[in-house]
Amino acid sequence: MRLPRRRARARIPEAPLFGVALLSFACLAPAVFSSSARGVALGFTDAVSRNEAGRVVWIRVLPGDAAVVDGEPVDLRGIGGLVAPVLASDPRALVVLDVRPDVPFQAMVAAYDQLTGIDARNVAIPTQRDIRDYIQRYGVDPSEIWGNGG
């Protein structure tokens, strides 16, 4: 008499895979959480001493076709003409492109295109959180300090 053979079902062992998954999570989770988007870290010094490391050119993009470069109103096509002499005298100057939520994306892109046209290298676009944190820390809007040619 012949006994029927039991066919063993093919299985993937769960225990070793669980260990691999747990190890992957333990290694990747801290890296993912520490590298989450926090915006551009602006290295401004305190508002009282105004001892910034280099020249800061503050460009506030306004709704429409306008901007304010260091307190001077200009249309978007004129940004490069005002920033180029500053970069010629101080190539390490920081150019801050301040874009508030009510500004259309196309206006921000047009202003950024002007900066790439003059080969601006140190361009920062602070997030609203960066600006809010700065105001909370120093009690003043950064565009009021650096937006007037300071």
Secondary structure, 3 states (H helix, E strand, C coil): CCCCCCCCCCCCCHHHHHHHHHHHHHHHHHHHHHCCCCCCCCCCCCCCCCCCCCCEEEEEECCCCEEEECCEEEEHHHHHHHHHHHHHHCCCCEEEEEECCCCCHHHHHHHHHHHHHCCCCCEECCCHHHHHHHHHHHCCCHHHHHCCCC
